[in-house]
Amino acid sequence: MLGRTALLLLAPALLAPAALLRIEVLERSDVLDGRPFGRTGAYERIVAKAYFAVDPNLPANRIVADLDKAPRNAQGLVEFSSGLYVLKPRDPARGNGAVLYEVSNRGGKGMLSFFNRASGSPDPRTAPEFGDGFLMEQGYTLAWLGWQFDVPADKPQLVRLYTPAIPGVTGLVRSEIVVDRRETEHSLADRNHVPYPVANPDDPALTLTVRDTVTGPRRTVPRSQWRIVDRTRIAMPAGFEPGRLYELVYTSQNPAVVGLGPAAVRDFISYVKYGGPAAAITILGDRRHPRAYGFGVSQSGRFLRTFLYYGFNRDEQSRKVFDGILAHVAGGGRGSFNHRFAQPSRDGHPFFNTLYPTDIFPFTDLAETDPVTGLTDGILSHATPPEAAPKIFYTNSSYEYYGRAASLIHTTIDGRGDAPVAPGTRIYFFAGGQHGPGAFPPVRSNTRNRANPNPYTWSMRALLVAMNAWVRDGKEPPPSQYPRVQDDRLVPLAAVRFPKIPGVAFPTRIQNAYRVDYGPQFAQGIVTIEPPRVGQPFPMLVPQVDEDGNETSGIRMPAVSVPLATYTGWNLRAPEIGAPEELFSMAGSYVPFPRTKQERAQSGDPRFSVQERYASRAEYLEKVGAAARTLADRGYLLDRDVAPLVERGAAEWDWVMGAR
């Protein structure tokens, strides 16, 4: 066993040109002191660094923006490296033959908490950080490889990409700043990421603007009221006001080759499946993994859609990379993962990180034609030939329809009908869910209503099992479940029949995807217009609701089909943080029913009370169990996960009917 400071070269440094050159192992250790996970047995942990070199002249690498301008070694190759973290069966023969790669969300490791119901950790070491061991019992090799170059520098346990910069190149960067409390200084990067420095802090052309809505008029903030600090921060002594959109456009220099992130993922997964120069001594065992699945949540799900769009699912030898893709809560978006001066962390929400190249045409897998621009394109038709197309699960909550343009992945471009879905794609909508399930008991934090705790991610375990069976055995997965225009279950915002609940305001503004112009060179990965020119919006549709305000389509967890509350995918910003008419990013609402008929009458709530719906706690739990078993029978839930959902129902009953 290797200690934490040991170093093992798994391939010599001097090799024939190839994408993956070598892997240096920094630690190799037992997981939980060798505790067995069912039939798979014990797992081991590998902390390492992967080294790559790619030939800019190969067709597979020409899709990387600016790669032709990157520094090269003596062999004419561009070198880069990534952090690597692997959890694998100690005996590979006892695994299931599949690698599950999580696209790290901003450098983190989330799939253990997501699938194993574990506590989150960037470096899982303890039993709670491995949860119930679900993924290990299934026999997966779990892998994380750094793909993002600008993750927070003060967190060494995050996996990151180490990519070259292009000396001498300059270009535009746009920094958007939205605060919830008055601040006098703010980073130019998104959240706590590494920013692009301002080339000339004294440049008289630097302009800071402020506006109140996404498409509202910009007002210039006088230059005397703000200054650049250390080339990476902006200070305004009077303070940035909460609930307003500030924007600084500036020139930076020496951009990172951001597109080497997806190239690293491509080449690592190709090595895992097909071998390579390091195959004689492999950290993943003496057999290759015939199946590889890519899993990503939010930013990482958008990464996977972008990965497919650019054609990264073909390796340098034109072989398929991922066999299956699970892109979770990505909505209709892609992202800033392969262009000059890209900021990968910038996403796109109704009132946060707005107008970045995220919700941009095309949206559907199959080709569609935009009648306004005349462009014809599709996620899979752009650069991914049929032989390289993986099986795909797109899974979204209700929030993504309000805040992430999700309807566009399955509607016609005019919003009047349902678009055809690719044969290898399934779409699953989780009714009444927010971007990530909130805590229970539900709390209110900078929002008008309590956050939505609908535990819909239990279904993702069943869908992972279904994906593996689809790829391995050809077994059809459960049918797609999403709201359709033809059923009148996907409608414009104004057509939603949301009940008039006292104290609850239905949103008047949601996320819009626009026809956006970043300049004539954007197709080549160069942004020349910032802020972009904004054209006509695409039609946005949202799921219809019943008399309780709960959505009527999709996968309805027991919390929604046997409700004690209204579960929504939207929540408004609290007045104290400004912009109270705007959606709060990534949050849904939880609005409990009145407990009794008398309470309902006193409040004027149109929804029936809990007392009027269920004769007793026992009757309610019986219905919860029946709803969960129905989901399991249909393949949307595992049998083993019925009981936890009944327990969750019991806890919700006690909270709703008790003091709250």
C-alpha positions as CSV (number, residue, x, y, z in Angstrom):
1,M,0.0,0.0,0.0
2,L,1.3,3.5,-0.9
3,G,1.3,6.2,1.8
4,R,0.0,9.7,1.2
5,T,3.4,11.0,0.1
6,A,4.4,8.0,-2.0
7,L,4.8,8.4,-5.8
8,L,4.3,5.7,-8.4
9,L,4.8,6.2,-12.1
10,L,2.4,4.0,-13.9
11,A,4.0,4.7,-17.3
12,P,7.3,6.1,-18.3
13,A,7.5,9.8,-19.1
14,L,8.9,9.2,-22.6
15,L,6.2,7.5,-24.7
16,A,4.9,7.5,-28.2
17,P,2.6,10.5,-28.7
18,A,-0.8,9.7,-27.1
19,A,-3.5,11.6,-25.2
20,L,-2.8,10.1,-21.8
21,L,0.9,10.0,-21.1
22,R,1.1,8.8,-17.5
23,I,-0.6,8.7,-14.1
24,E,1.3,9.6,-11.0
25,V,-0.2,8.0,-7.9
26,L,0.1,10.1,-4.7
27,E,-1.9,7.8,-2.4
28,R,-3.3,4.2,-2.6
29,S,-5.2,3.2,0.5
30,D,-8.1,1.0,1.7
31,V,-11.6,2.5,2.0
32,L,-12.9,2.2,5.5
33,D,-10.1,-0.1,6.5
34,G,-11.1,-2.8,4.0
35,R,-14.8,-3.0,4.9
36,P,-16.6,-5.2,2.3
37,F,-19.5,-3.7,0.3
38,G,-21.8,-6.7,-0.5
39,R,-20.6,-9.1,-3.2
40,T,-18.2,-6.5,-4.6
41,G,-16.0,-6.7,-1.5
42,A,-13.5,-4.1,-0.4
43,Y,-12.7,-0.9,-2.1
44,E,-9.5,1.1,-2.5
45,R,-8.8,4.8,-2.9
46,I,-6.4,6.2,-5.4
47,V,-5.4,9.9,-5.3
48,A,-3.3,10.8,-8.4
49,K,-2.5,13.2,-11.2
50,A,-3.0,12.4,-14.8
51,Y,-0.7,13.8,-17.5
52,F,-1.8,14.4,-21.1
53,A,-0.4,15.6,-24.4
54,V,-2.5,16.2,-27.5
55,D,-1.7,16.9,-31.1
56,P,-3.4,20.1,-32.3
57,N,-3.3,18.8,-35.9
58,L,-5.5,15.7,-35.2
59,P,-9.1,16.2,-36.3
60,A,-10.4,15.1,-32.9
61,N,-8.5,17.9,-31.2
62,R,-9.3,20.8,-33.6
63,I,-12.6,21.2,-31.7
64,V,-10.6,22.6,-28.7
65,A,-10.8,26.4,-29.0
66,D,-7.4,28.1,-29.3
67,L,-5.5,24.8,-29.1
68,D,-3.5,25.8,-32.2
69,K,-2.2,28.8,-30.3
70,A,-1.1,26.9,-27.2
71,P,2.6,26.4,-26.3
72,R,3.9,23.0,-27.6
73,N,6.7,20.7,-26.5
74,A,9.6,19.4,-28.6
75,Q,7.3,16.8,-30.2
76,G,4.7,19.5,-31.2
77,L,2.2,18.4,-28.6
78,V,0.3,20.5,-26.1
79,E,0.8,19.2,-22.5
80,F,-1.6,19.6,-19.6
81,S,-2.6,17.6,-16.5
82,S,-5.5,17.0,-14.1
83,G,-6.2,15.9,-10.6
84,L,-7.6,12.4,-10.4
85,Y,-9.5,10.6,-7.6
86,V,-10.7,7.0,-7.9
87,L,-12.6,4.6,-5.7
88,K,-12.5,1.0,-7.1
89,P,-13.1,-2.6,-6.1
90,R,-9.8,-4.0,-4.7
91,D,-10.6,-7.1,-6.8
92,P,-11.6,-5.7,-10.2
93,A,-13.1,-9.1,-11.2
94,R,-15.8,-8.5,-8.5
95,G,-16.9,-5.2,-10.0
96,N,-19.6,-4.7,-12.5
97,G,-17.3,-3.8,-15.4
98,A,-18.4,-0.2,-15.5
99,V,-16.8,3.1,-14.6
100,L,-19.1,5.9,-13.3
101,Y,-17.4,9.2,-13.9
102,E,-18.8,12.2,-12.2
103,V,-18.1,15.6,-13.9
104,S,-17.0,17.4,-10.8
105,N,-19.2,20.4,-10.0
106,R,-16.7,23.2,-9.4
107,G,-14.1,20.6,-8.4
108,G,-16.1,18.7,-5.8
109,K,-17.3,15.2,-5.4
110,G,-21.0,14.8,-5.1
111,M,-22.1,11.4,-6.3
112,L,-21.6,9.6,-3.0
113,S,-24.0,12.0,-1.3
114,F,-26.3,11.9,-4.3
115,F,-26.6,8.1,-4.8
116,N,-25.3,6.7,-1.4
117,R,-27.3,9.2,0.7
118,A,-24.0,10.1,2.3
119,S,-22.7,13.3,3.9
120,G,-20.8,15.4,1.4
121,S,-17.0,15.5,1.4
122,P,-14.2,16.5,-1.1
123,D,-12.2,13.6,0.3
124,P,-14.4,10.9,1.7
125,R,-12.8,8.9,4.5
126,T,-15.4,8.1,7.1
127,A,-18.4,5.8,7.2
128,P,-21.0,8.7,7.0
129,E,-19.2,10.0,3.9
130,F,-19.9,6.7,2.1
131,G,-23.6,6.5,3.2
132,D,-25.3,3.2,2.6
133,G,-22.7,2.0,0.1
134,F,-25.2,1.7,-2.8
135,L,-22.7,2.5,-5.6
136,M,-20.1,0.1,-4.1
137,E,-22.6,-2.7,-3.8
138,Q,-23.5,-2.1,-7.4
139,G,-19.8,-2.7,-8.2
140,Y,-18.9,0.6,-10.0
141,T,-15.5,2.0,-10.3
142,L,-16.0,5.7,-9.3
143,A,-13.8,8.4,-10.9
144,W,-13.3,12.1,-10.7
145,L,-10.9,13.9,-13.0
146,G,-10.3,17.7,-12.9
147,W,-11.7,19.5,-15.9
148,Q,-12.1,23.1,-14.6
149,F,-9.0,25.3,-14.4
150,D,-10.4,28.1,-12.2
151,V,-11.8,26.2,-9.2
152,P,-11.0,28.0,-5.8
153,A,-7.3,28.0,-5.3
154,D,-7.6,27.7,-1.5
155,K,-9.2,24.2,-1.6
156,P,-6.5,21.7,-2.4
157,Q,-8.9,18.7,-2.1
158,L,-10.8,19.8,-5.2
159,V,-9.9,18.2,-8.5
160,R,-8.8,20.7,-11.1
161,L,-7.3,21.1,-14.5
162,Y,-3.8,22.4,-15.0
163,T,-3.9,23.9,-18.5
164,P,-1.6,26.1,-20.4
165,A,-2.3,29.8,-21.1
166,I,-1.8,31.5,-24.5
167,P,0.7,34.3,-24.1
168,G,0.1,37.6,-25.7
169,V,-3.6,37.0,-26.5
170,T,-6.1,39.6,-25.2
171,G,-9.9,39.6,-25.2
172,L,-13.1,40.7,-23.5
173,V,-14.3,39.4,-20.1
174,R,-17.6,40.3,-18.5
175,S,-18.0,40.2,-14.8
176,E,-21.5,40.2,-13.3
177,I,-22.1,41.1,-9.7
178,V,-25.3,40.5,-7.7
179,V,-25.3,40.8,-4.0
180,D,-27.9,39.9,-1.3
181,R,-26.3,42.2,1.3
182,R,-24.6,45.6,0.7
183,E,-20.9,45.0,-0.1
184,T,-18.0,47.4,-0.7
185,E,-15.7,45.0,-2.5
186,H,-16.3,42.0,-4.7
187,S,-14.3,39.5,-6.8
188,L,-14.5,39.8,-10.6
189,A,-14.9,36.0,-10.7
190,D,-18.1,34.0,-10.2
191,R,-18.5,33.3,-6.5
192,N,-15.1,32.2,-5.1
193,H,-13.4,31.1,-8.3
194,V,-10.2,32.4,-9.8
195,P,-10.8,35.5,-11.9
196,Y,-9.2,36.7,-15.1
197,P,-7.1,39.8,-14.1
198,V,-7.8,43.2,-15.6
199,A,-5.0,43.9,-18.1
200,N,-5.0,47.7,-17.3
201,P,-6.8,48.8,-14.1
202,D,-6.4,52.4,-15.2
203,D,-7.9,51.9,-18.6
204,P,-10.4,54.8,-19.2
205,A,-12.5,52.5,-21.3
206,L,-13.5,50.4,-18.3
207,T,-17.2,50.8,-17.7
208,L,-19.3,49.6,-14.7
209,T,-23.1,49.5,-15.3
210,V,-26.1,48.7,-13.2
211,R,-29.6,47.7,-14.1
212,D,-32.7,46.3,-12.3
213,T,-33.8,43.6,-14.7
214,V,-32.1,41.3,-17.2
215,T,-33.2,43.2,-20.2
216,G,-33.6,46.6,-18.5
217,P,-31.6,49.7,-19.4
218,R,-28.0,49.9,-18.1
219,R,-26.9,53.0,-16.2
220,T,-23.2,53.8,-16.1
221,V,-21.7,54.1,-12.6
222,P,-19.4,57.1,-12.5
223,R,-15.7,56.1,-12.7
224,S,-15.0,58.1,-9.5
225,Q,-17.2,55.8,-7.5
226,W,-15.3,52.6,-8.0
227,R,-11.8,51.2,-8.6
228,I,-10.0,48.0,-9.5
229,V,-8.1,46.3,-6.6
230,D,-5.2,43.9,-7.3
231,R,-6.5,43.6,-10.9
232,T,-9.0,40.9,-9.7
233,R,-11.5,42.7,-7.5
234,I,-13.7,45.8,-7.7
235,A,-14.2,48.2,-4.8
236,M,-17.1,50.7,-4.5
237,P,-17.0,52.6,-1.1
238,A,-20.7,53.5,-1.3
239,G,-21.5,49.8,-1.6
240,F,-23.1,47.5,-4.2
241,E,-26.8,47.6,-3.6
242,P,-28.7,44.3,-3.0
243,G,-30.9,43.0,-5.8
244,R,-29.3,44.9,-8.7
245,L,-27.3,43.6,-11.6
246,Y,-23.8,45.2,-11.9
247,E,-21.6,44.5,-14.9
248,L,-18.0,45.3,-15.7
249,V,-16.6,44.6,-19.1
250,Y,-12.8,44.6,-19.3
251,T,-9.8,43.4,-21.3
252,S,-7.7,40.6,-20.0
253,Q,-4.8,38.7,-21.4
254,N,-3.1,35.2,-21.6
255,P,-6.3,33.1,-21.6
256,A,-6.3,29.5,-20.4
257,V,-7.1,26.8,-23.0
258,V,-10.4,26.0,-21.3
259,G,-11.5,23.3,-23.8
260,L,-8.7,21.0,-22.7
261,G,-11.0,20.2,-19.8
262,P,-13.5,18.1,-21.9
263,A,-10.5,16.8,-23.8
264,A,-9.0,15.4,-20.6
265,V,-12.3,13.7,-19.7
266,R,-12.5,12.2,-23.2
267,D,-9.0,10.9,-23.1
268,F,-9.1,9.5,-19.6
269,I,-12.4,7.6,-20.2
270,S,-10.9,6.4,-23.5
271,Y,-7.9,5.0,-21.6
272,V,-10.3,3.3,-19.1
273,K,-12.2,1.6,-21.8
274,Y,-9.6,0.8,-24.5
275,G,-6.2,1.0,-22.8
276,G,-3.2,3.0,-23.9
277,P,0.4,3.5,-23.2
278,A,-0.2,3.1,-19.5
279,A,-2.3,0.0,-19.9
280,A,0.4,-2.5,-19.0
281,I,0.3,-1.3,-15.4
282,T,-3.1,0.2,-14.7
283,I,-4.5,1.6,-11.5
284,L,-7.9,0.3,-12.5
285,G,-6.9,-3.4,-12.5
286,D,-5.7,-5.7,-15.2
287,R,-8.9,-5.6,-17.2
288,R,-10.5,-2.8,-19.1
289,H,-13.9,-1.4,-18.3
290,P,-16.2,-2.1,-21.3
291,R,-18.8,0.4,-20.1
292,A,-18.4,4.0,-19.1
293,Y,-21.1,6.4,-17.8
294,G,-20.9,10.1,-17.4
295,F,-22.9,11.7,-14.6
296,G,-23.3,15.4,-13.8
297,V,-25.5,17.6,-11.8
298,S,-26.3,21.2,-12.7
299,Q,-23.1,22.7,-14.1
300,S,-21.8,19.2,-14.7
301,G,-25.0,18.2,-16.5
302,R,-24.6,21.2,-18.8
303,F,-20.9,20.1,-19.3
304,L,-22.1,16.8,-20.6
305,R,-24.5,18.4,-23.0
306,T,-21.7,20.6,-24.2
307,F,-19.4,17.6,-24.4
308,L,-21.8,15.9,-26.8
309,Y,-22.4,19.1,-28.8
310,Y,-18.8,19.7,-29.7
311,G,-18.1,16.0,-30.5
312,F,-15.9,15.1,-27.5
313,N,-17.7,11.7,-27.3
314,R,-15.3,10.4,-30.0
315,D,-11.7,9.9,-29.0
316,E,-8.7,10.4,-31.2
317,Q,-9.3,7.1,-32.9
318,S,-13.0,7.9,-33.4
319,R,-14.2,5.4,-30.8
320,K,-17.2,6.0,-28.5
321,V,-16.2,7.5,-25.2
322,F,-19.2,7.4,-22.8
323,D,-21.8,4.7,-23.4
324,G,-24.4,6.4,-21.2
325,I,-24.9,10.0,-20.0
326,L,-27.0,11.0,-17.0
327,A,-27.3,14.8,-17.2
328,H,-29.2,15.9,-14.1
329,V,-30.9,19.3,-13.7
330,A,-29.1,20.8,-16.7
331,G,-32.3,22.2,-18.1
332,G,-31.8,23.4,-21.7
333,G,-28.3,24.7,-21.1
334,R,-24.8,24.2,-22.1
335,G,-22.0,26.5,-20.8
336,S,-18.7,28.3,-21.0
337,F,-16.5,25.2,-21.4
338,N,-14.7,25.7,-24.7
339,H,-14.2,29.3,-25.8
340,R,-11.6,32.1,-25.2
341,F,-11.7,33.7,-21.8
342,A,-14.5,31.3,-20.8
343,Q,-15.7,31.3,-17.2
344,P,-16.8,27.7,-16.6
345,S,-18.5,28.5,-13.3
346,R,-20.9,31.1,-14.8
347,D,-24.2,29.3,-15.2
348,G,-27.5,31.1,-16.1
349,H,-30.5,31.8,-13.9
350,P,-33.3,34.3,-13.9
351,F,-31.4,36.8,-11.8
352,F,-27.9,35.5,-11.5
353,N,-25.1,35.0,-14.0
354,T,-27.3,36.3,-16.8
355,L,-26.7,36.3,-20.5
356,Y,-23.6,34.1,-20.4
357,P,-23.5,31.5,-23.3
358,T,-25.6,28.9,-21.4
359,D,-29.1,28.8,-22.7
360,I,-28.3,29.2,-26.3
361,F,-29.6,27.4,-29.5
362,P,-29.8,24.5,-30.1
363,F,-31.6,22.8,-27.3
364,T,-32.9,19.5,-28.6
365,D,-30.8,16.5,-29.4
366,L,-32.2,16.2,-32.9
367,A,-31.7,19.0,-35.4
368,E,-34.2,21.9,-35.4
369,T,-34.4,25.0,-37.4
370,D,-34.8,28.5,-35.8
371,P,-37.2,30.4,-38.1
372,V,-35.8,33.7,-36.8
373,T,-32.1,33.1,-37.5
374,G,-32.4,30.3,-40.1
375,L,-29.9,28.2,-38.2
376,T,-30.4,24.4,-38.2
377,D,-28.6,22.5,-35.4
378,G,-28.9,19.9,-32.7
379,I,-27.0,18.7,-29.6
380,L,-26.3,15.3,-31.3
381,S,-26.4,16.4,-34.9
382,H,-23.7,19.1,-34.6
383,A,-20.6,16.9,-34.2
384,T,-21.6,13.6,-32.7
385,P,-22.2,10.9,-35.4
386,P,-24.7,8.1,-34.6
387,E,-22.0,5.6,-33.8
388,A,-20.6,7.9,-31.1
389,A,-24.0,8.8,-29.5
390,P,-24.5,7.4,-26.0
391,K,-27.7,6.5,-24.3
392,I,-28.9,9.6,-22.6
393,F,-31.1,10.4,-19.5
394,Y,-32.1,14.0,-19.1
395,T,-33.5,14.4,-15.6
396,N,-35.0,17.8,-14.5
397,S,-36.9,19.1,-11.5
398,S,-39.7,21.7,-11.7
399,Y,-37.1,24.5,-11.1
400,E,-35.4,23.9,-14.4
401,Y,-38.7,24.7,-16.2
402,Y,-38.9,28.0,-14.4
403,G,-35.2,28.8,-14.0
404,R,-33.2,26.8,-16.6
405,A,-35.3,26.7,-19.8
406,A,-35.9,23.0,-19.6
407,S,-39.0,23.0,-21.8
408,L,-36.8,23.8,-24.8
409,I,-35.2,20.3,-24.8
410,H,-38.5,18.7,-25.8
411,T,-40.6,21.3,-27.5
412,T,-40.6,22.7,-31.1
413,I,-38.7,25.9,-31.4
414,D,-42.0,27.9,-31.7
415,G,-43.3,26.4,-28.5
416,R,-46.5,25.1,-30.1
417,G,-45.8,21.4,-30.1
418,D,-43.8,18.5,-28.8
419,A,-40.5,17.9,-30.5
420,P,-39.4,14.4,-31.5
421,V,-36.9,12.8,-29.1
422,A,-33.9,10.9,-30.2
423,P,-34.3,7.1,-30.0
424,G,-31.5,6.8,-27.5
425,T,-32.7,9.6,-25.2
426,R,-35.1,9.5,-22.3
427,I,-36.4,12.5,-20.5
428,Y,-37.6,12.4,-16.9
429,F,-39.3,15.3,-15.1
430,F,-39.6,15.2,-11.3
431,A,-42.8,17.1,-10.4
432,G,-42.7,19.6,-7.6
433,G,-38.9,19.5,-7.2
434,Q,-36.3,22.3,-6.8
435,H,-32.8,22.3,-8.2
436,G,-31.6,20.1,-5.4
437,P,-33.9,18.9,-2.6
438,G,-33.9,21.2,0.4
439,A,-33.4,20.2,4.0
440,F,-36.2,18.7,6.0
441,P,-37.7,20.2,8.1
442,P,-38.0,23.0,5.5
443,V,-36.4,26.4,6.2
444,R,-36.6,29.9,4.7
445,S,-33.3,31.5,3.7
446,N,-33.5,34.8,1.7
447,T,-36.7,33.5,0.1
448,R,-40.4,34.4,0.5
449,N,-41.4,30.8,1.2
450,R,-39.8,27.8,2.8
451,A,-37.5,25.9,0.5
452,N,-38.8,22.7,-1.2
453,P,-37.7,19.4,0.5
454,N,-39.2,17.0,-2.0
455,P,-36.8,14.0,-1.9
456,Y,-37.1,13.1,-5.6
457,T,-33.4,12.1,-6.0
458,W,-34.3,8.7,-4.5
459,S,-35.5,7.9,-8.0
460,M,-32.1,8.5,-9.5
461,R,-30.8,5.3,-8.0
462,A,-33.4,3.3,-10.0
463,L,-32.6,5.2,-13.1
464,L,-28.9,4.5,-12.8
465,V,-29.7,0.8,-12.5
466,A,-31.9,1.2,-15.6
467,M,-29.1,2.9,-17.5
468,N,-26.7,0.1,-16.8
469,A,-29.2,-2.5,-17.9
470,W,-30.0,-0.6,-21.0
471,V,-26.3,-0.4,-22.1
472,R,-25.2,-3.8,-20.9
473,D,-28.3,-5.9,-21.7
474,G,-30.3,-3.9,-24.1
475,K,-33.2,-3.8,-21.6
476,E,-35.5,-0.8,-22.3
477,P,-35.6,1.7,-19.4
478,P,-38.8,3.1,-18.0
479,P,-40.6,5.3,-20.4
480,S,-39.9,9.1,-20.5
481,Q,-42.1,11.1,-18.2
482,Y,-42.3,14.8,-18.9
483,P,-45.1,17.4,-19.5
484,R,-46.3,17.6,-23.1
485,V,-47.9,20.4,-25.0
486,Q,-50.4,18.0,-26.7
487,D,-51.7,17.0,-23.3
488,D,-52.1,20.6,-22.2
489,R,-49.7,19.8,-19.3
490,L,-47.0,22.2,-20.6
491,V,-48.2,25.7,-20.9
492,P,-47.2,29.4,-20.9
493,L,-46.7,31.0,-17.5
494,A,-49.9,33.0,-17.8
495,A,-51.9,29.7,-18.3
496,V,-50.8,28.1,-15.1
497,R,-53.8,27.6,-12.8
498,F,-52.0,28.2,-9.5
499,P,-54.4,28.6,-6.6
500,K,-54.7,31.9,-4.7
501,I,-53.0,30.9,-1.5
502,P,-52.9,33.6,1.1
503,G,-49.4,35.1,1.3
504,V,-48.1,33.3,-1.7
505,A,-47.3,35.2,-4.8
506,F,-47.0,33.4,-8.1
507,P,-44.0,34.5,-10.3
508,T,-44.5,37.0,-13.0
509,R,-41.0,36.6,-14.5
510,I,-39.0,33.5,-15.1
511,Q,-35.9,32.5,-17.0
512,N,-35.8,33.4,-20.7
513,A,-33.5,32.0,-23.3
514,Y,-32.7,34.6,-25.9
515,R,-31.2,34.7,-29.3
516,V,-27.9,36.2,-28.2
517,D,-25.1,37.6,-30.4
518,Y,-21.6,37.3,-29.0
519,G,-20.0,38.4,-32.2
520,P,-19.1,37.0,-35.6
521,Q,-16.3,34.8,-34.3
522,F,-18.2,33.0,-31.5
523,A,-18.5,29.9,-33.6
524,Q,-14.7,29.7,-33.5
525,G,-14.7,30.2,-29.8
526,I,-14.0,34.0,-29.6
527,V,-16.4,36.4,-27.9
528,T,-16.1,39.9,-29.4
529,I,-19.3,41.5,-28.1
530,E,-19.8,42.1,-24.4
531,P,-22.4,42.5,-23.1
532,P,-24.0,40.5,-25.9
533,R,-26.7,41.8,-28.2
534,V,-30.0,40.3,-27.0
535,G,-32.6,39.4,-29.6
536,Q,-36.0,37.7,-29.4
537,P,-36.6,35.2,-26.6
538,F,-37.5,31.6,-27.2
539,P,-41.0,30.6,-25.9
540,M,-40.8,29.2,-22.4
541,L,-43.3,26.7,-21.1
542,V,-43.9,25.3,-17.6
543,P,-45.8,22.4,-16.2
544,Q,-49.5,22.8,-15.4
545,V,-50.8,22.3,-11.8
546,D,-53.8,20.9,-10.0
547,E,-56.1,22.6,-7.6
548,D,-53.5,22.3,-4.9
549,G,-50.8,23.9,-7.0
550,N,-49.0,20.6,-7.4
551,E,-47.9,19.6,-10.9
552,T,-49.8,16.9,-12.7
553,S,-47.2,15.3,-15.0
554,G,-43.9,13.6,-14.7
555,I,-42.6,11.4,-11.9
556,R,-44.6,12.3,-8.9
557,M,-43.0,11.2,-5.7
558,P,-45.3,10.3,-2.8
559,A,-44.8,13.7,-1.3
560,V,-46.5,15.2,-4.4
561,S,-49.0,12.4,-5.2
562,V,-50.1,12.0,-1.6
563,P,-49.5,15.6,-0.5
564,L,-49.4,17.5,2.8
565,A,-48.3,20.6,1.0
566,T,-47.9,22.4,-2.2
567,Y,-44.4,21.7,-3.8
568,T,-43.2,24.2,-6.4
569,G,-40.1,24.6,-8.5
570,W,-40.1,28.4,-7.9
571,N,-39.5,30.7,-5.0
572,L,-39.2,34.5,-4.9
573,R,-36.5,36.6,-3.4
574,A,-37.2,37.9,0.0
575,P,-37.7,41.7,0.0
576,E,-34.8,42.3,2.4
577,I,-32.3,41.1,-0.3
578,G,-33.8,43.2,-3.1
579,A,-35.5,42.4,-6.4
580,P,-38.5,40.8,-4.6
581,E,-40.3,40.1,-7.9
582,E,-37.5,37.9,-9.2
583,L,-37.0,34.2,-8.7
584,F,-34.5,33.1,-6.1
585,S,-31.9,31.0,-8.0
586,M,-32.3,27.2,-7.7
587,A,-35.0,27.3,-5.0
588,G,-38.6,25.9,-4.9
589,S,-41.3,26.5,-2.4
590,Y,-43.0,24.4,0.3
591,V,-46.4,25.6,1.4
592,P,-48.1,23.3,4.0
593,F,-51.8,22.7,3.8
594,P,-53.9,23.9,6.7
595,R,-54.2,21.3,9.4
596,T,-57.9,21.5,10.0
597,K,-61.0,22.7,8.3
598,Q,-61.3,25.5,10.8
599,E,-57.8,26.7,10.2
600,R,-58.5,26.7,6.4
601,A,-61.6,28.8,6.9
602,Q,-59.8,31.3,9.1
603,S,-57.0,31.8,6.6
604,G,-59.0,31.7,3.5
605,D,-56.8,29.0,2.0
606,P,-58.6,27.4,-1.0
607,R,-56.8,24.1,-0.5
608,F,-58.4,21.3,1.6
609,S,-56.9,20.8,5.0
610,V,-54.9,17.7,6.0
611,Q,-57.9,16.7,8.3
612,E,-60.2,16.8,5.3
613,R,-57.9,14.6,3.1
614,Y,-56.9,11.8,5.5
615,A,-58.8,10.1,8.2
616,S,-55.6,9.4,10.2
617,R,-51.8,9.3,10.1
618,A,-52.0,5.6,9.5
619,E,-54.2,6.1,6.4
620,Y,-51.9,8.7,5.1
621,L,-48.8,6.4,5.5
622,E,-50.7,3.6,3.8
623,K,-51.3,5.8,0.8
624,V,-47.6,6.9,0.8
625,G,-46.5,3.3,0.8
626,A,-48.8,2.4,-2.1
627,A,-47.6,5.4,-4.1
628,A,-44.0,4.4,-3.6
629,R,-44.6,0.8,-4.5
630,T,-46.3,1.9,-7.7
631,L,-43.2,3.9,-8.6
632,A,-41.1,0.8,-7.9
633,D,-43.3,-1.4,-10.0
634,R,-42.9,1.0,-12.9
635,G,-39.1,1.2,-12.6
636,Y,-38.8,4.7,-11.1
637,L,-37.8,3.6,-7.7
638,L,-35.9,0.7,-6.2
639,D,-37.8,-1.7,-3.9
640,R,-35.3,-1.1,-1.2
641,D,-36.1,2.6,-1.3
642,V,-39.9,2.3,-0.6
643,A,-39.4,2.0,3.2
644,P,-37.2,5.2,3.5
645,L,-39.9,7.2,1.6
646,V,-42.6,5.9,4.0
647,E,-40.4,7.0,6.9
648,R,-40.0,10.4,5.3
649,G,-43.7,10.6,5.0
650,A,-44.1,9.9,8.7
651,A,-41.7,12.7,9.6
652,E,-43.5,15.1,7.3
653,W,-46.9,14.3,8.9
654,D,-45.5,14.8,12.3
655,W,-44.0,18.2,11.4
656,V,-47.0,19.5,9.5
657,M,-49.5,18.4,12.1
658,G,-47.3,19.5,15.0
659,A,-45.9,23.0,15.9
660,R,-44.3,24.5,12.9
